[in-house]
Amino acid sequence: MTSLSETLRERGYVYQHSSEKLEEITDDDAKRTLYLGVDPTADSMHVGQLQGMLVLRRFVENGHKLIIIVGGGTGMIGDPGGRSAERNLLDDATIDKNTEALRKQFKQLLGGVDFKMVNNAEWLRELNLMEFLRDVGKHFTVNEMIKRDSVKPRLETPDASISFTEFSYMLLQAYDYLQLHKKYNCDLQVGGSDQWGNILSGVELIRRTTGDTVYAFSWPLLVDKATGKKFGKSEGGAVWLDAEKTSPFKFYQFWLNTSDEAVEELFLKMTLLPKAEINKWMKDHKTHPEQRNAQRALAHHVTELVHGLETAVKVGKISSVLFVGTDNALKELSEADTTLLKQEAPSCSVSSGTAIVDALVGSGLASSKREAKQFLADGAVQLNGQSVDENKVVENTDFSNGIALLKRGKRNVSVMILS
């Protein structure tokens, strides 16, 4: 059986750890109690946080105990890391609402494994300022704190600043670790690489106040290889795990659009597929990259993980029809599928007798008639999977279930709705 340390390395989950050997943290017979802190500033996680959930799942499936802290106390302050401006402070009602929504996502993504959920407001709201300064603050120097990755950029950017409120965040996070160690014998904090400095602060605080040795582990933050930005954003903003904030279809499309360079890394980090199966998909991908079979498999498995198998199959079918776009594929759609396609895909109303040039402009696939004619002359336009020229006129027979698919190039599609 593959050890946890081997699995973490194989999947690319290892960034930093506080012990000399990773095995001391992960494979010791004495199982750890680990914790992850989650900021309840939103009522859903986004795709950038999915990697962390799967790391936690690996730990728990290997016998370690899990605590998730939802920062009802620290969430009212906000971690300054990765931000150029002060956060808006949240009220109790918003934090409680967000916490309950996040709890449901944790249960779904952790596959039903046991975990304890704790709100750090339990101890932070009772914290006496003088005791905090005496028992926590004295163990940290400002010299150390301003070097942390969460603080340093804010001090070096001319137009940015950091308040004392946010500056104190790392001390409160360190205090969380101390409290969990005392209450639940927690001896491992995990998080993304951007949290490494804050996590180490907790390790040091526990060592200095109790003499105990505890541990830290971080995974690398995912970066969009095309843009160099933090993973999890699309043109429309964050890609959420909540179906109300990002529809399952758009969620599927996000993964389907994965670049060839990134698909293997995302297979490893964002799915539970065995390495051998991932290797098969990558072998197929290297042979026929134009078919994008690996991207489709990735999109299916991540959507299944987050939204369930039935939804993954449904949106996968719609996506396939949208981008293959043959007349036969349209005829096979159910009424529910057709409705979903109209809701999710770019669409336009077209009447019988409309010139294909006008349809291209009306759908937004061309900005002008001149551009439309150029696309047609280049052979870049398809109607229901068949190439058309500028003489084409849209007819009733082009529609199945009241829709037809107009496509320019490989990825620009519009659903034409018969009016």
C-alpha positions as CSV (number, residue, x, y, z in Angstrom):
1,M,0.0,0.0,0.0
2,T,1.3,3.5,-0.9
3,S,2.2,5.6,2.1
4,L,0.6,9.0,2.7
5,S,4.0,10.7,2.1
6,E,4.4,8.9,-1.2
7,T,0.9,9.9,-2.3
8,L,1.4,13.6,-1.3
9,R,4.7,13.7,-3.3
10,E,3.3,11.9,-6.3
11,R,0.3,14.3,-6.5
12,G,2.5,17.4,-6.2
13,Y,0.9,18.4,-2.8
14,V,4.2,19.0,-0.9
15,Y,5.6,22.5,-0.7
16,Q,7.1,22.9,2.8
17,H,7.1,21.0,6.0
18,S,8.6,21.8,9.4
19,S,10.2,18.4,10.1
20,E,13.4,17.2,8.5
21,K,11.6,14.3,6.9
22,L,8.0,14.4,5.7
23,E,7.4,10.9,6.9
24,E,7.8,12.1,10.5
25,I,4.6,14.1,10.0
26,T,2.6,11.8,7.8
27,D,3.6,8.2,8.4
28,D,4.3,8.1,12.1
29,D,2.4,5.4,13.9
30,A,1.2,8.0,16.4
31,K,-1.6,9.6,14.2
32,R,-1.8,13.4,14.1
33,T,-4.6,15.7,14.8
34,L,-4.4,18.3,12.0
35,Y,-6.2,21.5,11.4
36,L,-7.0,23.9,8.6
37,G,-8.3,27.4,9.0
38,V,-11.0,28.7,6.6
39,D,-11.9,32.3,6.3
40,P,-15.7,32.7,6.2
41,T,-15.7,35.8,4.1
42,A,-17.9,34.1,1.4
43,D,-20.7,31.5,1.5
44,S,-18.8,29.2,-0.8
45,M,-15.3,28.0,-1.5
46,H,-13.8,28.6,-5.0
47,V,-11.9,26.1,-7.2
48,G,-8.5,27.4,-5.8
49,Q,-9.5,25.9,-2.4
50,L,-10.4,22.5,-3.8
51,Q,-6.8,21.3,-3.7
52,G,-6.7,21.8,0.0
53,M,-9.9,19.8,0.6
54,L,-8.4,16.9,-1.3
55,V,-5.2,17.1,0.8
56,L,-7.3,16.9,4.0
57,R,-9.2,14.0,2.6
58,R,-5.9,12.1,2.0
59,F,-4.8,12.7,5.6
60,V,-8.1,11.6,7.1
61,E,-8.3,8.5,4.9
62,N,-4.9,7.5,6.3
63,G,-6.1,7.6,9.9
64,H,-5.3,11.2,11.0
65,K,-8.0,13.3,12.8
66,L,-9.2,16.5,11.3
67,I,-10.3,19.8,12.7
68,I,-11.6,22.7,10.5
69,I,-11.6,26.1,12.0
70,V,-14.0,28.5,10.5
71,G,-12.6,31.9,11.6
72,G,-15.6,33.5,13.2
73,G,-13.1,35.6,15.2
74,T,-10.3,36.1,12.7
75,G,-12.8,36.4,9.9
76,M,-13.9,39.7,11.4
77,I,-10.4,41.0,10.8
78,G,-9.2,39.3,7.7
79,D,-5.8,37.9,6.6
80,P,-3.8,40.6,4.8
81,G,-2.0,38.1,2.6
82,G,-2.6,38.4,-1.1
83,R,-4.5,41.7,-0.8
84,S,-3.5,45.2,-1.6
85,A,-6.3,46.9,0.4
86,E,-8.1,46.5,3.7
87,R,-10.9,44.0,3.9
88,N,-14.5,44.9,4.7
89,L,-15.2,43.6,8.2
90,L,-18.0,41.1,8.5
91,D,-20.9,41.1,11.0
92,D,-21.9,38.0,13.1
93,A,-25.0,37.2,11.0
94,T,-23.0,37.1,7.8
95,I,-20.3,34.9,9.3
96,D,-22.9,32.5,10.8
97,K,-24.6,32.2,7.4
98,N,-21.4,31.6,5.5
99,T,-20.2,29.1,8.1
100,E,-23.3,26.9,7.6
101,A,-22.9,27.0,3.9
102,L,-19.2,26.1,4.1
103,R,-20.0,23.2,6.4
104,K,-22.1,21.5,3.7
105,Q,-19.3,21.9,1.2
106,F,-16.8,20.4,3.6
107,K,-19.0,17.3,4.1
108,Q,-19.5,16.8,0.3
109,L,-15.8,17.2,-0.6
110,L,-14.4,15.2,2.3
111,G,-16.5,12.2,1.2
112,G,-18.4,11.7,4.4
113,V,-15.2,11.3,6.6
114,D,-15.4,12.4,10.2
115,F,-14.1,15.9,11.1
116,K,-14.6,18.4,13.8
117,M,-15.6,21.9,13.0
118,V,-14.7,24.7,15.5
119,N,-15.3,28.4,15.5
120,N,-12.3,30.4,16.9
121,A,-14.7,33.0,18.1
122,E,-15.2,30.7,21.1
123,W,-11.8,31.8,22.6
124,L,-11.0,35.0,20.6
125,R,-14.0,36.9,21.8
126,E,-13.2,36.1,25.4
127,L,-9.6,37.1,25.0
128,N,-8.4,39.8,27.3
129,L,-6.2,42.4,25.6
130,M,-3.6,42.7,28.4
131,E,-3.3,38.9,28.7
132,F,-2.9,38.6,24.9
133,L,-0.1,41.2,24.8
134,R,1.6,39.5,27.7
135,D,1.2,35.9,26.8
136,V,1.3,36.1,23.0
137,G,2.6,39.4,21.8
138,K,5.9,39.2,23.8
139,H,6.9,36.1,21.8
140,F,7.0,37.9,18.5
141,T,9.1,40.8,17.3
142,V,7.9,43.4,14.8
143,N,11.2,42.8,12.9
144,E,10.0,39.2,12.2
145,M,6.5,40.1,11.5
146,I,7.2,42.6,8.8
147,K,9.2,40.1,6.9
148,R,6.3,37.7,6.5
149,D,5.0,37.2,3.0
150,S,1.5,38.2,4.1
151,V,2.7,41.6,5.3
152,K,5.9,42.5,3.3
153,P,4.2,43.3,-0.1
154,R,1.7,45.7,1.6
155,L,4.6,47.7,3.1
156,E,6.6,47.8,-0.1
157,T,3.8,48.9,-2.4
158,P,3.7,52.7,-2.6
159,D,-0.1,53.1,-2.6
160,A,-0.9,50.3,-0.1
161,S,-0.9,50.2,3.6
162,I,-1.8,47.8,6.4
163,S,-3.7,48.6,9.6
164,F,-2.8,47.3,13.0
165,T,-5.9,45.2,12.9
166,E,-4.7,43.2,9.9
167,F,-1.1,43.2,11.1
168,S,-2.3,41.4,14.2
169,Y,-3.9,38.6,12.2
170,M,-0.8,36.3,12.3
171,L,-0.7,36.5,16.1
172,L,-4.4,35.5,16.4
173,Q,-3.8,32.6,14.0
174,A,-0.8,31.5,16.1
175,Y,-3.1,31.7,19.2
176,D,-5.6,29.5,17.4
177,Y,-3.0,26.7,17.0
178,L,-2.1,27.1,20.7
179,Q,-5.7,26.7,21.8
180,L,-6.3,23.7,19.6
181,H,-3.1,22.1,20.9
182,K,-4.3,22.6,24.5
183,K,-8.0,21.6,23.9
184,Y,-7.6,18.8,21.3
185,N,-3.9,17.8,21.3
186,C,-3.7,19.2,17.8
187,D,-0.1,18.9,16.5
188,L,-0.2,19.7,12.8
189,Q,-1.4,22.8,11.0
190,V,-1.8,22.7,7.2
191,G,-2.5,25.3,4.6
192,G,-1.5,26.8,1.3
193,S,2.0,28.1,0.8
194,D,0.8,31.7,1.3
195,Q,0.0,30.8,4.9
196,W,3.5,29.3,5.7
197,G,4.7,32.3,7.7
198,N,1.5,32.4,9.8
199,I,1.6,28.6,10.4
200,L,5.2,28.8,11.6
201,S,4.2,31.5,14.0
202,G,1.9,29.0,15.7
203,V,4.6,26.3,15.8
204,E,6.9,28.8,17.5
205,L,4.3,30.1,20.0
206,I,3.6,26.5,21.1
207,R,7.3,25.7,21.5
208,R,7.9,28.9,23.5
209,T,4.9,28.6,25.8
210,T,4.6,24.8,26.3
211,G,7.9,23.3,25.2
212,D,6.0,20.9,22.9
213,T,7.0,20.1,19.3
214,V,4.2,20.5,16.8
215,Y,4.3,20.5,13.0
216,A,3.5,22.5,9.9
217,F,2.8,21.4,6.3
218,S,1.9,23.4,3.2
219,W,0.9,22.7,-0.3
220,P,1.9,24.9,-3.3
221,L,-0.6,27.5,-4.5
222,L,-1.9,26.7,-8.0
223,V,-1.0,29.3,-10.6
224,D,-2.7,29.7,-14.0
225,K,0.2,28.9,-16.3
226,A,-1.3,31.1,-19.1
227,T,-1.6,34.3,-17.0
228,G,0.7,33.7,-14.0
229,K,-2.2,34.7,-11.7
230,K,-3.6,32.7,-8.7
231,F,-5.6,29.8,-9.9
232,G,-9.4,29.9,-9.7
233,K,-10.4,33.0,-11.7
234,S,-12.2,33.3,-15.0
235,E,-13.1,36.2,-17.1
236,G,-16.3,36.5,-15.0
237,G,-14.4,36.4,-11.7
238,A,-14.0,33.6,-9.2
239,V,-15.2,30.1,-10.1
240,W,-17.3,29.0,-7.1
241,L,-18.1,25.5,-5.9
242,D,-21.7,26.5,-5.1
243,A,-24.1,25.8,-8.0
244,E,-26.0,29.0,-7.4
245,K,-22.9,31.1,-7.8
246,T,-21.3,29.2,-10.7
247,S,-23.6,26.9,-12.6
248,P,-22.4,23.3,-13.0
249,F,-22.3,23.9,-16.8
250,K,-19.9,26.9,-16.4
251,F,-18.0,25.0,-13.8
252,Y,-17.5,22.1,-16.3
253,Q,-16.5,24.5,-19.1
254,F,-13.9,26.1,-16.8
255,W,-12.1,22.7,-16.5
256,L,-12.7,21.8,-20.2
257,N,-10.8,25.0,-21.1
258,T,-7.7,23.8,-19.3
259,S,-4.5,24.3,-21.3
260,D,-2.5,21.3,-22.6
261,E,0.3,22.3,-20.3
262,A,-1.8,22.3,-17.1
263,V,-4.1,19.3,-17.6
264,E,-1.8,16.7,-16.0
265,E,-1.1,18.8,-12.9
266,L,-4.8,19.4,-12.4
267,F,-5.6,15.7,-12.9
268,L,-3.2,15.0,-10.0
269,K,-4.2,17.8,-7.7
270,M,-8.0,18.2,-8.3
271,T,-9.2,14.6,-8.7
272,L,-9.1,11.3,-6.8
273,L,-8.3,9.3,-9.9
274,P,-5.4,6.8,-9.4
275,K,-2.1,7.7,-11.0
276,A,-2.3,4.8,-13.4
277,E,-5.6,6.0,-14.8
278,I,-4.3,9.6,-15.1
279,N,-1.3,8.2,-17.0
280,K,-3.6,6.5,-19.5
281,W,-5.4,9.8,-20.2
282,M,-2.1,11.6,-20.6
283,K,-0.9,9.0,-23.0
284,D,-4.0,9.5,-25.1
285,H,-3.6,13.3,-24.8
286,K,-0.1,13.2,-26.1
287,T,-1.2,11.1,-29.1
288,H,-4.3,13.1,-30.0
289,P,-4.1,16.5,-28.2
290,E,-6.6,18.0,-30.6
291,Q,-9.4,15.7,-29.4
292,R,-9.1,17.2,-25.8
293,N,-10.1,13.9,-24.3
294,A,-8.0,14.5,-21.2
295,Q,-9.7,17.9,-20.7
296,R,-13.1,16.3,-21.0
297,A,-12.2,13.6,-18.5
298,L,-10.8,16.2,-16.1
299,A,-14.0,18.3,-16.4
300,H,-16.2,15.3,-15.8
301,H,-14.3,14.0,-12.7
302,V,-14.0,17.4,-11.0
303,T,-17.7,18.2,-11.7
304,E,-18.7,14.8,-10.3
305,L,-16.6,15.4,-7.2
306,V,-18.3,18.8,-6.5
307,H,-21.8,18.4,-8.0
308,G,-22.4,14.6,-8.2
309,L,-22.3,12.1,-11.0
310,E,-25.8,12.8,-12.5
311,T,-25.0,16.5,-12.9
312,A,-21.6,15.8,-14.4
313,V,-23.1,13.5,-17.0
314,K,-25.8,16.0,-17.9
315,V,-23.5,19.0,-18.4
316,G,-21.0,16.8,-20.1
317,K,-23.6,15.8,-22.7
318,I,-24.7,19.4,-23.2
319,S,-21.1,20.5,-23.6
320,S,-20.4,17.8,-26.1
321,V,-23.4,18.7,-28.2
322,L,-22.5,22.4,-28.1
323,F,-19.0,21.9,-29.4
324,V,-19.6,18.9,-31.7
325,G,-22.9,20.5,-32.9
326,T,-24.2,17.9,-35.4
327,D,-27.8,17.8,-36.4
328,N,-28.1,14.2,-35.0
329,A,-26.7,15.3,-31.7
330,L,-29.3,18.0,-31.4
331,K,-32.1,15.6,-32.2
332,E,-31.0,13.3,-29.3
333,L,-31.5,16.1,-26.7
334,S,-34.3,15.8,-24.3
335,E,-36.6,18.8,-23.6
336,A,-34.8,19.3,-20.3
337,D,-31.4,19.2,-22.1
338,T,-32.6,21.7,-24.7
339,T,-33.8,24.1,-21.9
340,L,-30.5,23.8,-20.1
341,L,-28.6,24.5,-23.4
342,K,-30.7,27.7,-24.0
343,Q,-30.0,28.8,-20.4
344,E,-26.3,28.2,-20.3
345,A,-24.9,28.9,-23.7
346,P,-24.7,32.2,-25.6
347,S,-27.9,32.4,-27.7
348,C,-29.8,34.6,-30.1
349,S,-33.2,34.6,-31.8
350,V,-33.3,33.9,-35.5
351,S,-36.2,33.6,-37.9
352,S,-36.4,31.4,-40.9
353,G,-35.1,33.2,-44.0
354,T,-32.3,35.1,-42.2
355,A,-29.0,35.3,-44.1
356,I,-26.2,33.5,-42.4
357,V,-24.2,36.8,-42.5
358,D,-26.9,38.5,-40.5
359,A,-27.1,35.5,-38.1
360,L,-23.4,35.8,-37.4
361,V,-23.6,39.5,-36.6
362,G,-26.8,39.0,-34.6
363,S,-25.2,36.3,-32.5
364,G,-22.1,38.3,-31.8
365,L,-19.9,35.8,-33.5
366,A,-18.9,38.6,-36.0
367,S,-18.8,42.3,-35.3
368,S,-19.9,43.4,-38.8
369,K,-21.1,42.0,-42.0
370,R,-17.7,42.5,-43.5
371,E,-16.1,40.4,-40.8
372,A,-18.8,37.8,-41.1
373,K,-18.1,37.4,-44.8
374,Q,-14.4,37.0,-44.2
375,F,-15.1,34.3,-41.6
376,L,-17.3,32.5,-44.2
377,A,-14.7,32.9,-46.9
378,D,-12.1,31.4,-44.6
379,G,-14.3,28.3,-44.0
380,A,-14.4,29.1,-40.3
381,V,-18.2,28.9,-39.9
382,Q,-20.3,25.8,-39.3
383,L,-24.1,25.4,-38.9
384,N,-24.9,22.2,-37.0
385,G,-21.5,20.8,-37.7
386,Q,-21.5,21.5,-41.5
387,S,-19.5,24.2,-43.2
388,V,-21.5,27.0,-44.9
389,D,-20.8,29.9,-47.2
390,E,-22.2,33.4,-47.4
391,N,-25.0,32.3,-49.7
392,K,-26.6,30.2,-46.9
393,V,-30.0,31.2,-45.7
394,V,-31.3,29.9,-42.4
395,E,-34.3,27.6,-42.8
396,N,-36.8,25.8,-40.6
397,T,-35.2,22.5,-41.4
398,D,-32.0,23.7,-39.8
399,F,-33.6,23.5,-36.4
400,S,-34.1,20.5,-34.1
401,N,-36.2,21.1,-31.0
402,G,-36.3,24.7,-31.9
403,I,-32.6,25.3,-31.8
404,A,-29.6,25.2,-34.2
405,L,-25.9,25.6,-33.4
406,L,-23.8,28.3,-35.2
407,K,-20.1,28.0,-34.7
408,R,-17.1,30.1,-35.6
409,G,-13.7,28.4,-35.2
410,K,-13.2,25.8,-32.5
411,R,-14.7,27.5,-29.4
412,N,-17.0,30.3,-30.4
413,V,-20.6,29.0,-30.4
414,S,-24.1,30.5,-30.3
415,V,-27.4,28.7,-29.9
416,M,-29.8,30.0,-32.5
417,I,-33.4,29.9,-31.2
418,L,-36.1,29.8,-33.8
419,S,-38.4,32.7,-33.5
